Amino acid sequence: MSITSRVRHGLARWLLRAGGLSIVPRWLDTTVLEPSWRALSRDGYRRNAAVFACVSTLAFDLVEPAMRCYNAQGEEMGASPLARLLARPNAMHSQREFWTLLAVYAAVGGSAYIHVVRDRRGVPVELWPYHAGQMVPVPASDANARMWIARYDYVNADGTELPVPVEDVIQIRWPSVDLEQPWVALPPLVAVAAEVDATNEAMRYVRALLKNDAMPRVVLTTPVGTILDDTAVGRMKGQWNERYGGDQRGGVAVLEEGVTVSRIGMSMAELAFDALMRVPEAHIAAAFRVPAIVAGLGIGLDRSTYSNYAEARVSYTQQTLVPLWRMWEGEIQAALGDAFGVVVRYDLSTVAALQEDQAARVERTISAWNAGIMTRNEARRALALPIDDSGDVYSVPTSVQLLDAQHSPVIGVPTLAPTPAAAPADDAPVETRALKAPARAPHPVADYVPPPIDDVAESMFRRLRRYVNDQYRTAAQEIDAIAERRAAEEQARTV
């Protein structure tokens, strides 16, 4: 930075502090073409209803699932140190409040930052959220540096900057890269800055129009040759506003002799105000990847129904929220999960939009049970029902017989059942009666013992040989009968 620029920026900081501003952010060092956090927050988030609707929709929805810790086997580790830290990041914020702030910071500023506070042993003990106006990444000066970012500068309330090591900051990015400085994300508001300004100007115009008729809607014309001084002009103007302006609009006007009224302003219908707002709203919603119908914007509510709202909700969850969850949990995993030896993931089982319809789930589970794919206890568990002590059984249709690799039946209804052994006589020795199990009816599946494969092959060969012999014998008898009949006919002709 040149000496002139340093003097100019230093003077600007001194003037702002002298003006009573408590925070002087780093964005003063940027050019007027680069967006600042103050401008994005003030003109975009705070003054534009469409932007606020999209950001608040993201903030409400992104905190729906909780971030949990698991071991390598997928078992939840709720008592691990990192799980307790994520559940209570600091003394001020709960987990959901913590991620609400980060979601708003990332959506508005493109990047949000987590400051990792460590104890004397270097173990993380607190996590604090900051926005782009409080934490500023400083790129490395060496082009061949191993990392893009050399450090982070935290901006104090008095405008001073404190350096923070890279390893103590976790950057939560919006998935849009700033090609000019790829170490930060491009805020969605930058891409729709023109649309945001257009809607802001339109709303300012409408507000002024409704408040005090910003554009003169009528002109009072006096006869040719009539000269009015300032007093007369002020009197006529005041009388008109008093009698026919504000709440008196629409009343009957009684004019002085020779005065005529001409309308030059356009009505709201002529201005096509609805159409003027629809296009910017659609672009803003697209930039934030939030369907207009989900954000409650007018362009989405025009043709909204319960059906297409539900479909838009599911699509928005799958295409916007899930990628953000996966990307952000990856940042936490790389910064904290590996160090604590746990796997950090969002519990998406609690996200309502990702749960299938209850009726469809019941029907699918019953079909799986009837087909023998799952046990009765697995089906009951899938329907959130208590398990049965005798429920680890399958349902197999009677018309189905399954064979193993040796073509032996393994489950199903057998065609043959073994003959149960005779029960010991009552007068048999006591030792014999004690060693033999009591007689019971054979179980059609559990007690079935398939015959050896050699016996099955031999039985099939015997049946085939018997079938061939029977066919040969029948054919021989028919040939003999034909021969005897022909011999009898030949003898008859000879006689």
URBEL-V257959 format. One line per field, one symbol per residue. psi: psi as a letter, one per 20 degrees, with the letter a starting at -180 (. if undefined). A space follows every 10 residues. Layout:
psi: ???
This chain:
psi: prhghggghh gggghghhjj phpnriihir riipqqhggg gghfghjphg ghggghgggh hhjgqqprpq ahjjppmijq hhghghhnha ihqrghhghg ghggghhgih qqpooopqah ijppiqppqq aiihpppoqq hphjqhqhph rqpporhjiq ppqpqhijpp poqpmopohh niirqpphhh hkhghghghg hghhggghgh gkmgpohqpp prqpippprh ggghgggggg hhhjrcijpi rppoqrpipr pppiqqrhhh ilhghhhggh gghghhhiko phhhikqhhh igkqrhghgg ghggghghig gghgghghhh ghghhhghhi krppqqniii ohiiprqggh ggghghghgh ijhqrhhhgh hhjkqqqqhk jlqqopqhjp oqqahjkpph qaoqhqqqpq qpqqqhjqqh hghhhpqqqr pqphghipoq qqhghgghgh gghgghgggg hggghghhgg hgghghhhhh hhhg.
